[in-house]
Amino acid sequence: MPLVEFVAGWISGAVGLVVGHPLDTVKVRLQTQAVYRGIFDCVVKTYTHEGSRGFFKGMSFPVISVAISNAVAFGSYSNALDYLTRSGHNNSDQSKRSSLTAVFMAGCFSGLAQLFVSAPIDLVKVRLQNQTKSGGNKYRGPIHCIAVILREDGVKGLFRGIWALALRDVPCFGLYFLPYELICSMLTEKQPGNTAVLVAGGVAGVVTWACATPMDVVKARLQMCGGGGRMYSGVLNCITTMVQSAAALTPGLRRVKTASVESNSNSKADSVPSEKETKKKKLHILCKISGFQGLTSGPKFTLDNVSNYQDVHCTIFLLLSAVNTSTTV
């Protein structure tokens, strides 16, 4: 493999890790812990309880080792693309650009090649990033973390979640190099400049992580098995459990909403007087004003035939007429 590819991968991996590790810590904690309401809440709580050092937990080991995995990825990609390009073109067509199919296949191969290097590194990183002061520190550092994992789970414990990592990295490395090469070829016909590389790398990163995030969540949760997280039997069990947990929230929210609506409806119904009570109150007030409040409390008086407020006034009028007649006689 060309030496320049390893050096470029080493430097880019180290620089990218230092710059992106704080946000990666927030991402991992949101994926594996249910104590945060969102990104801002996670940032505030991490800084409040752990200070700025909390965002860089688990970085010392990947600074050295992740750069190696990046070097393997870039080197294997370059060699695979070169092989596929030569096999797809004649000797007279060596100057032509590689096909998009060759770019994607070479990217997938690079994701597979770096898998066995990055799996233990990523496992240790995730375990250290999830350590908080409230939850206690099970690991004193990356070396102690490796020792504890080997003591508890053996060598296979270092590769916990590797199938989810493979399902994330193999296709997503292909998806990364595909838009990268495509945009570089669109922006320039010759060797791409710095602007073209920045734009192509940014777009490729967005596309890659948009596709990688679901399996990245599964990978992180599987890696936390045995490290204080929930236990899953495998990738499929983890996916099924998460889908069922998410689906279970919807009926619960519906039941809460229905109960709330019913409660509000009942309280409103209890607070609104019935039509009969309203008419009786009206009639009582009118009779009181007219000096005949005793007439409404008699056993012979009922409101069954009083259908509206006009009947109330008619009743008052009849009562007054009857009294006036008896008085005159």
VODOKE-511371 format. One record per residue (C-alpha): x, y, z; residue number from 1. Coordinates in nm, 3 decimals, padded with zeros to 5 digits, always signed. Example, Ala and Ser with C-alpha at 12.3 -4.5 7.8 and 13.67 -1.06 7.14 Angstrom:
+---------+---------+---------+-----+
|      px |      py |      pz |   k |
+---------+---------+---------+-----+
| +01.230 | -00.450 | +00.780 |   1 |
| +01.367 | -00.106 | +00.714 |   2 |
+---------+---------+---------+-----+
END
This chain:
+---------+---------+---------+-----+
|      px |      py |      pz |   k |
+---------+---------+---------+-----+
| +00.000 | +00.000 | +00.000 |   1 |
| +00.126 | +00.351 | -00.074 |   2 |
| +00.283 | +00.512 | +00.229 |   3 |
| +00.112 | +00.845 | +00.159 |   4 |
| -00.231 | +00.683 | +00.205 |   5 |
| -00.140 | +00.557 | +00.553 |   6 |
| +00.006 | +00.892 | +00.659 |   7 |
| -00.296 | +01.082 | +00.526 |   8 |
| -00.534 | +00.847 | +00.702 |   9 |
| -00.341 | +00.872 | +01.029 |  10 |
| -00.335 | +01.253 | +01.034 |  11 |
| -00.696 | +01.298 | +00.921 |  12 |
| -00.817 | +01.041 | +01.173 |  13 |
| -00.638 | +01.207 | +01.466 |  14 |
| -00.748 | +01.561 | +01.375 |  15 |
| -01.105 | +01.457 | +01.302 |  16 |
| -01.127 | +01.268 | +01.630 |  17 |
| -01.008 | +01.561 | +01.843 |  18 |
| -01.252 | +01.800 | +01.674 |  19 |
| -01.553 | +01.569 | +01.671 |  20 |
| -01.511 | +01.376 | +01.996 |  21 |
| -01.718 | +01.613 | +02.217 |  22 |
| -02.019 | +01.582 | +01.988 |  23 |
| -01.957 | +01.209 | +01.957 |  24 |
| -01.975 | +01.179 | +02.335 |  25 |
| -02.311 | +01.357 | +02.335 |  26 |
| -02.432 | +01.129 | +02.054 |  27 |
| -02.330 | +00.810 | +02.234 |  28 |
| -02.493 | +00.916 | +02.562 |  29 |
| -02.817 | +01.008 | +02.389 |  30 |
| -02.818 | +00.669 | +02.213 |  31 |
| -02.759 | +00.458 | +02.524 |  32 |
| -02.901 | +00.658 | +02.817 |  33 |
| -03.260 | +00.772 | +02.871 |  34 |
| -03.182 | +01.046 | +03.124 |  35 |
| -03.149 | +01.330 | +02.874 |  36 |
| -03.431 | +01.525 | +02.707 |  37 |
| -03.219 | +01.626 | +02.409 |  38 |
| -02.883 | +01.751 | +02.284 |  39 |
| -02.881 | +02.073 | +02.483 |  40 |
| -02.987 | +01.897 | +02.805 |  41 |
| -02.709 | +01.641 | +02.759 |  42 |
| -02.449 | +01.913 | +02.700 |  43 |
| -02.561 | +02.110 | +03.007 |  44 |
| -02.570 | +01.808 | +03.239 |  45 |
| -02.235 | +01.678 | +03.116 |  46 |
| -02.066 | +02.014 | +03.167 |  47 |
| -02.237 | +02.070 | +03.505 |  48 |
| -02.139 | +01.735 | +03.656 |  49 |
| -01.812 | +01.658 | +03.477 |  50 |
| -01.682 | +01.985 | +03.334 |  51 |
| -01.524 | +02.019 | +02.992 |  52 |
| -01.321 | +01.701 | +03.048 |  53 |
| -01.644 | +01.500 | +03.038 |  54 |
| -01.676 | +01.565 | +02.665 |  55 |
| -01.334 | +01.410 | +02.597 |  56 |
| -01.379 | +01.084 | +02.788 |  57 |
| -01.240 | +00.785 | +02.604 |  58 |
| -01.042 | +00.994 | +02.354 |  59 |
| -00.684 | +00.904 | +02.449 |  60 |
| -00.700 | +00.547 | +02.318 |  61 |
| -00.877 | +00.627 | +01.985 |  62 |
| -00.639 | +00.916 | +01.911 |  63 |
| -00.367 | +00.659 | +01.848 |  64 |
| -00.568 | +00.358 | +01.734 |  65 |
| -00.851 | +00.507 | +01.528 |  66 |
| -00.592 | +00.677 | +01.312 |  67 |
| -00.458 | +00.331 | +01.228 |  68 |
| -00.805 | +00.209 | +01.130 |  69 |
| -00.848 | +00.516 | +00.910 |  70 |
| -00.512 | +00.446 | +00.750 |  71 |
| -00.623 | +00.089 | +00.682 |  72 |
| -00.953 | +00.215 | +00.538 |  73 |
| -00.796 | +00.471 | +00.302 |  74 |
| -00.517 | +00.236 | +00.201 |  75 |
| -00.749 | -00.056 | +00.129 |  76 |
| -00.985 | +00.173 | -00.061 |  77 |
| -00.705 | +00.303 | -00.282 |  78 |
| -00.577 | -00.046 | -00.363 |  79 |
| -00.926 | -00.191 | -00.420 |  80 |
| -01.024 | +00.097 | -00.647 |  81 |
| -00.701 | +00.064 | -00.839 |  82 |
| -00.758 | -00.310 | -00.886 |  83 |
| -01.122 | -00.266 | -00.997 |  84 |
| -01.027 | +00.015 | -01.234 |  85 |
| -00.753 | -00.188 | -01.399 |  86 |
| -00.972 | -00.494 | -01.435 |  87 |
| -01.254 | -00.286 | -01.583 |  88 |
| -01.042 | -00.091 | -01.837 |  89 |
| -00.801 | -00.190 | -02.108 |  90 |
| -00.440 | -00.075 | -02.100 |  91 |
| -00.533 | +00.208 | -02.337 |  92 |
| -00.810 | +00.333 | -02.106 |  93 |
| -00.604 | +00.381 | -01.788 |  94 |
| -00.660 | +00.759 | -01.790 |  95 |
| -01.040 | +00.731 | -01.755 |  96 |
| -01.209 | +00.789 | -01.421 |  97 |
| -01.327 | +00.496 | -01.216 |  98 |
| -01.691 | +00.399 | -01.250 |  99 |
| -01.932 | +00.472 | -00.964 | 100 |
| -01.987 | +00.098 | -00.920 | 101 |
| -01.614 | +00.046 | -00.869 | 102 |
| -01.603 | +00.335 | -00.623 | 103 |
| -01.889 | +00.192 | -00.418 | 104 |
| -01.744 | -00.160 | -00.415 | 105 |
| -01.400 | -00.031 | -00.316 | 106 |
| -01.560 | +00.170 | -00.034 | 107 |
| -01.745 | -00.135 | +00.094 | 108 |
| -01.421 | -00.334 | +00.091 | 109 |
| -01.243 | -00.064 | +00.290 | 110 |
| -01.523 | -00.070 | +00.548 | 111 |
| -01.481 | -00.445 | +00.581 | 112 |
| -01.100 | -00.423 | +00.601 | 113 |
| -01.099 | -00.177 | +00.891 | 114 |
| -01.374 | -00.359 | +01.080 | 115 |
| -01.154 | -00.590 | +01.289 | 116 |
| -00.931 | -00.299 | +01.387 | 117 |
| -01.206 | -00.053 | +01.475 | 118 |
| -01.441 | -00.292 | +01.660 | 119 |
| -01.238 | -00.321 | +01.986 | 120 |
| -01.140 | +00.047 | +01.967 | 121 |
| -01.498 | +00.160 | +01.929 | 122 |
| -01.615 | -00.071 | +02.209 | 123 |
| -01.367 | +00.077 | +02.457 | 124 |
| -01.453 | +00.431 | +02.346 | 125 |
| -01.828 | +00.378 | +02.395 | 126 |
| -01.781 | +00.217 | +02.737 | 127 |
| -01.563 | +00.507 | +02.859 | 128 |
| -01.793 | +00.773 | +02.711 | 129 |
| -02.090 | +00.634 | +02.903 | 130 |
| -01.921 | +00.668 | +03.240 | 131 |
| -02.072 | +00.950 | +03.443 | 132 |
| -02.017 | +01.061 | +03.800 | 133 |
| -02.376 | +00.975 | +03.889 | 134 |
| -02.341 | +00.624 | +03.748 | 135 |
| -01.995 | +00.556 | +03.888 | 136 |
| -01.673 | +00.471 | +03.707 | 137 |
| -01.628 | +00.101 | +03.637 | 138 |
| -01.318 | +00.159 | +03.425 | 139 |
| -01.016 | +00.364 | +03.526 | 140 |
| -00.894 | +00.405 | +03.168 | 141 |
| -00.871 | +00.232 | +02.829 | 142 |
| -00.615 | -00.030 | +02.939 | 143 |
| -00.817 | -00.114 | +03.251 | 144 |
| -01.133 | -00.128 | +03.037 | 145 |
| -00.972 | -00.384 | +02.806 | 146 |
| -00.853 | -00.587 | +03.103 | 147 |
| -01.200 | -00.592 | +03.262 | 148 |
| -01.365 | -00.694 | +02.935 | 149 |
| -01.112 | -00.976 | +02.883 | 150 |
| -01.164 | -01.096 | +03.240 | 151 |
| -01.545 | -01.091 | +03.219 | 152 |
| -01.615 | -01.193 | +02.858 | 153 |
| -01.288 | -01.315 | +02.711 | 154 |
| -01.149 | -01.215 | +02.372 | 155 |
| -01.492 | -01.228 | +02.208 | 156 |
| -01.604 | -00.957 | +02.446 | 157 |
| -01.381 | -00.709 | +02.263 | 158 |
| -01.586 | -00.771 | +01.948 | 159 |
| -01.926 | -00.725 | +02.105 | 160 |
| -02.156 | -00.553 | +01.855 | 161 |
| -01.930 | -00.632 | +01.558 | 162 |
| -02.220 | -00.752 | +01.342 | 163 |
| -02.405 | -00.425 | +01.393 | 164 |
| -02.081 | -00.241 | +01.324 | 165 |
| -02.040 | -00.439 | +01.002 | 166 |
| -02.397 | -00.359 | +00.895 | 167 |
| -02.316 | +00.006 | +00.955 | 168 |
| -01.965 | +00.038 | +00.814 | 169 |
| -01.959 | -00.189 | +00.508 | 170 |
| -02.239 | -00.017 | +00.314 | 171 |
| -02.180 | +00.326 | +00.464 | 172 |
| -01.813 | +00.339 | +00.365 | 173 |
| -01.931 | +00.273 | +00.011 | 174 |
| -02.190 | +00.549 | +00.048 | 175 |
| -01.919 | +00.782 | +00.178 | 176 |
| -01.676 | +00.744 | -00.111 | 177 |
| -01.953 | +00.741 | -00.374 | 178 |
| -02.080 | +01.101 | -00.327 | 179 |
| -01.725 | +01.215 | -00.246 | 180 |
| -01.587 | +01.100 | -00.582 | 181 |
| -01.900 | +01.209 | -00.767 | 182 |
| -01.895 | +01.566 | -00.634 | 183 |
| -01.520 | +01.600 | -00.686 | 184 |
| -01.564 | +01.498 | -01.050 | 185 |
| -01.852 | +01.744 | -01.090 | 186 |
| -01.663 | +02.039 | -00.943 | 187 |
| -01.335 | +01.984 | -01.126 | 188 |
| -01.208 | +01.787 | -01.422 | 189 |
| -00.850 | +01.756 | -01.300 | 190 |
| -00.705 | +01.710 | -00.953 | 191 |
| -00.966 | +01.845 | -00.706 | 192 |
| -00.872 | +02.155 | -00.510 | 193 |
| -00.919 | +02.230 | -00.141 | 194 |
| -01.268 | +02.377 | -00.189 | 195 |
| -01.388 | +02.079 | -00.389 | 196 |
| -01.250 | +01.838 | -00.129 | 197 |
| -01.418 | +02.027 | +00.159 | 198 |
| -01.755 | +02.041 | -00.015 | 199 |
| -01.740 | +01.679 | -00.127 | 200 |
| -01.630 | +01.558 | +00.216 | 201 |
| -01.905 | +01.755 | +00.391 | 202 |
| -02.181 | +01.624 | +00.165 | 203 |
| -02.044 | +01.270 | +00.185 | 204 |
| -02.041 | +01.288 | +00.564 | 205 |
| -02.402 | +01.406 | +00.582 | 206 |
| -02.521 | +01.134 | +00.344 | 207 |
| -02.324 | +00.866 | +00.528 | 208 |
| -02.446 | +00.949 | +00.878 | 209 |
| -02.804 | +00.992 | +00.762 | 210 |
| -02.792 | +00.626 | +00.656 | 211 |
| -02.566 | +00.503 | +00.939 | 212 |
| -02.747 | +00.648 | +01.242 | 213 |
| -03.015 | +00.375 | +01.291 | 214 |
| -02.759 | +00.093 | +01.291 | 215 |
| -02.521 | +00.311 | +01.495 | 216 |
| -02.782 | +00.320 | +01.773 | 217 |
| -02.811 | -00.059 | +01.764 | 218 |
| -02.433 | -00.092 | +01.768 | 219 |
| -02.393 | +00.137 | +02.070 | 220 |
| -02.662 | -00.043 | +02.270 | 221 |
| -02.512 | -00.383 | +02.196 | 222 |
| -02.169 | -00.258 | +02.300 | 223 |
| -02.308 | -00.147 | +02.636 | 224 |
| -02.431 | -00.500 | +02.714 | 225 |
| -02.224 | -00.607 | +03.012 | 226 |
| -02.114 | -00.250 | +03.072 | 227 |
| -02.421 | -00.139 | +03.260 | 228 |
| -02.664 | -00.133 | +02.968 | 229 |
| -02.964 | -00.348 | +02.882 | 230 |
| -02.888 | -00.703 | +02.766 | 231 |
| -02.975 | -00.809 | +02.412 | 232 |
| -02.926 | -01.149 | +02.252 | 233 |
| -02.824 | -01.006 | +01.916 | 234 |
| -02.881 | -00.746 | +01.646 | 235 |
| -03.232 | -00.863 | +01.558 | 236 |
| -03.338 | -00.880 | +01.923 | 237 |
| -03.208 | -00.528 | +01.983 | 238 |
| -03.395 | -00.390 | +01.680 | 239 |
| -03.717 | -00.573 | +01.775 | 240 |
| -03.699 | -00.452 | +02.135 | 241 |
| -03.646 | -00.090 | +02.032 | 242 |
| -03.931 | -00.102 | +01.780 | 243 |
| -04.165 | -00.256 | +02.038 | 244 |
| -04.064 | +00.001 | +02.298 | 245 |
| -04.131 | +00.285 | +02.056 | 246 |
| -04.466 | +00.134 | +01.951 | 247 |
| -04.568 | +00.086 | +02.314 | 248 |
| -04.542 | +00.458 | +02.374 | 249 |
| -04.813 | +00.543 | +02.119 | 250 |
| -05.105 | +00.356 | +02.284 | 251 |
| -04.992 | +00.489 | +02.618 | 252 |
| -05.001 | +00.845 | +02.494 | 253 |
| -05.341 | +00.783 | +02.339 | 254 |
| -05.475 | +00.644 | +02.667 | 255 |
| -05.342 | +00.944 | +02.857 | 256 |
| -05.493 | +01.182 | +02.603 | 257 |
| -05.830 | +01.001 | +02.610 | 258 |
| -05.837 | +01.000 | +02.990 | 259 |
| -05.750 | +01.368 | +02.993 | 260 |
| -06.027 | +01.452 | +02.746 | 261 |
| -06.280 | +01.246 | +02.941 | 262 |
| -06.174 | +01.405 | +03.267 | 263 |
| -06.202 | +01.754 | +03.124 | 264 |
| -06.539 | +01.671 | +02.969 | 265 |
| -06.673 | +01.533 | +03.296 | 266 |
| -06.551 | +01.831 | +03.494 | 267 |
| -06.711 | +02.069 | +03.246 | 268 |
| -07.035 | +01.872 | +03.252 | 269 |
| -07.039 | +01.879 | +03.632 | 270 |
| -06.984 | +02.253 | +03.639 | 271 |
| -07.266 | +02.335 | +03.390 | 272 |
| -07.614 | +02.328 | +03.553 | 273 |
| -07.893 | +02.136 | +03.383 | 274 |
| -08.171 | +02.315 | +03.194 | 275 |
| -08.425 | +02.208 | +03.454 | 276 |
| -08.221 | +02.352 | +03.739 | 277 |
| -08.177 | +02.676 | +03.546 | 278 |
| -08.551 | +02.711 | +03.487 | 279 |
| -08.628 | +02.637 | +03.848 | 280 |
| -08.380 | +02.897 | +03.964 | 281 |
| -08.528 | +03.152 | +03.724 | 282 |
| -08.880 | +03.080 | +03.838 | 283 |
| -08.781 | +03.101 | +04.203 | 284 |
| -08.619 | +03.441 | +04.149 | 285 |
| -08.922 | +03.575 | +03.962 | 286 |
| -09.158 | +03.450 | +04.229 | 287 |
| -08.941 | +03.599 | +04.500 | 288 |
| -08.945 | +03.934 | +04.328 | 289 |
| -09.325 | +03.914 | +04.290 | 290 |
| -09.372 | +03.808 | +04.650 | 291 |
| -09.488 | +03.454 | +04.570 | 292 |
| -09.176 | +03.252 | +04.647 | 293 |
| -09.384 | +03.010 | +04.855 | 294 |
| -09.581 | +02.900 | +04.552 | 295 |
| -09.284 | +02.727 | +04.389 | 296 |
| -09.217 | +02.512 | +04.693 | 297 |
| -09.567 | +02.367 | +04.718 | 298 |
| -09.634 | +01.998 | +04.653 | 299 |
| -09.873 | +02.071 | +04.363 | 300 |
| -09.617 | +02.272 | +04.164 | 301 |
| -09.384 | +02.090 | +03.923 | 302 |
| -09.157 | +02.191 | +03.637 | 303 |
| -09.229 | +01.893 | +03.415 | 304 |
| -09.449 | +02.092 | +03.179 | 305 |
| -09.227 | +02.398 | +03.172 | 306 |
| -09.028 | +02.354 | +02.851 | 307 |
| -08.859 | +02.694 | +02.817 | 308 |
| -08.809 | +03.028 | +02.980 | 309 |
| -09.122 | +03.170 | +02.815 | 310 |
| -09.326 | +02.907 | +03.002 | 311 |
| -09.165 | +03.031 | +03.321 | 312 |
| -09.288 | +03.381 | +03.261 | 313 |
| -09.633 | +03.245 | +03.162 | 314 |
| -09.648 | +03.050 | +03.484 | 315 |
| -09.570 | +03.363 | +03.684 | 316 |
| -09.840 | +03.550 | +03.492 | 317 |
| -10.101 | +03.278 | +03.564 | 318 |
| -10.007 | +03.272 | +03.932 | 319 |
| -10.041 | +03.648 | +03.955 | 320 |
| -10.377 | +03.638 | +03.771 | 321 |
| -10.510 | +03.367 | +04.002 | 322 |
| -10.409 | +03.563 | +04.311 | 323 |
| -10.561 | +03.885 | +04.180 | 324 |
| -10.887 | +03.704 | +04.098 | 325 |
| -10.914 | +03.549 | +04.443 | 326 |
| -10.838 | +03.882 | +04.605 | 327 |
| -11.107 | +04.057 | +04.403 | 328 |
| -11.370 | +03.797 | +04.489 | 329 |
+---------+---------+---------+-----+
END
